[in-house]
Amino acid sequence: MDIFIEFDDFFDFLNVVDEQLENEQVDRLPKRYLLDLPSPFEFYSDTEFKLRYRFSKNTVRDILLPLVAEGYITIEVYL
C-alpha cells in the first residue's frame, strides 16, 4: 500500500507542475524578417558610397575586405 500512496503523491505533484506550466506566460521574441537588399557596391555610385561609408569602394574591396577575411578585423552587427 505504501507504494501506491507514493505514486499518488507523485501524480499529484505532476498535476501541480502541469497546471503551473500551463498558467505560465511565455515571453516571445519579436519575429525577425530577412530582407534581400542589393549590394552597396552595386547600389551606390562611387560618391554616394564614400559619403555613406567614409571609404571609397576600392579601399573597402582591396584593403578592408581582405583583412576581414583573414580575421584581422571583426564585424559586429547590431539589429
Secondary structure, 3 states (H helix, E strand, C coil): CHHHHHHHHHHHHHHHHHHHHHHCCCCCCCCCCCCCCCCHHHHCCHHHHHHHHCCCHHHHHHHHHHHHHHCCCCCCCCC
